[in-house]
Amino acid sequence: MIFETRDVAIHPPGKFSAPELHPELGSHLEWRFVRFRYKVARKIVGDSLHSINVLVSKDTSGLPEGLATLAQGIVANLRSLITTWSEHHASLADEG
């Protein structure tokens, strides 16, 4: 979902398309209003935070010193983002 949404945001189709049904509003709207709605954006941000957290939380003992330091700095900053996210939304484990 992340990459598909990114692709149409960066390279939107050059032709007109039929209106799509917006699930929350129950109305047919231009595709951008359906694709870039709040629920989809929230899932993409939650999935992105989760993916970054998994990548940088791995054991860094075998990494070069500079890369390990970078990962540790990202983890420190990411913890604050994840805490804020969990306070306003579901925890990352619940985003599924």
Contacts in CASP RR format, 6 or more apart in sequence:
PFRMAT RR
TARGET T0000
AUTHOR 0000-0000-0000
METHOD contacts of the structure
MODEL  1
MIFETRDVAIHPPGKFSAPELHPELGSHLEWRFVRFRYKVARKIVGDSLH
SINVLVSKDTSGLPEGLATLAQGIVANLRSLITTWSEHHASLADEG
1 40 0 8 1.000
1 43 0 8 1.000
1 44 0 8 1.000
1 47 0 8 1.000
2 44 0 8 1.000
2 47 0 8 1.000
2 48 0 8 1.000
5 35 0 8 1.000
5 36 0 8 1.000
5 40 0 8 1.000
5 44 0 8 1.000
8 35 0 8 1.000
9 36 0 8 1.000
12 32 0 8 1.000
17 31 0 8 1.000
19 28 0 8 1.000
19 29 0 8 1.000
19 30 0 8 1.000
19 31 0 8 1.000
20 28 0 8 1.000
20 29 0 8 1.000
20 30 0 8 1.000
20 31 0 8 1.000
20 34 0 8 1.000
21 27 0 8 1.000
21 28 0 8 1.000
21 34 0 8 1.000
22 28 0 8 1.000
22 29 0 8 1.000
22 33 0 8 1.000
22 34 0 8 1.000
22 37 0 8 1.000
23 34 0 8 1.000
23 39 0 8 1.000
24 37 0 8 1.000
24 39 0 8 1.000
42 89 0 8 1.000
43 95 0 8 1.000
45 85 0 8 1.000
46 85 0 8 1.000
46 89 0 8 1.000
46 92 0 8 1.000
46 95 0 8 1.000
47 95 0 8 1.000
47 96 0 8 1.000
49 78 0 8 1.000
49 81 0 8 1.000
49 82 0 8 1.000
49 85 0 8 1.000
49 92 0 8 1.000
50 92 0 8 1.000
50 95 0 8 1.000
52 74 0 8 1.000
52 78 0 8 1.000
53 75 0 8 1.000
53 78 0 8 1.000
53 82 0 8 1.000
53 92 0 8 1.000
56 71 0 8 1.000
56 74 0 8 1.000
56 75 0 8 1.000
56 78 0 8 1.000
57 75 0 8 1.000
58 71 0 8 1.000
60 67 0 8 1.000
60 68 0 8 1.000
60 71 0 8 1.000
60 72 0 8 1.000
61 68 0 8 1.000
62 68 0 8 1.000
63 71 0 8 1.000
82 92 0 8 1.000
85 92 0 8 1.000
86 92 0 8 1.000
89 95 0 8 1.000
END
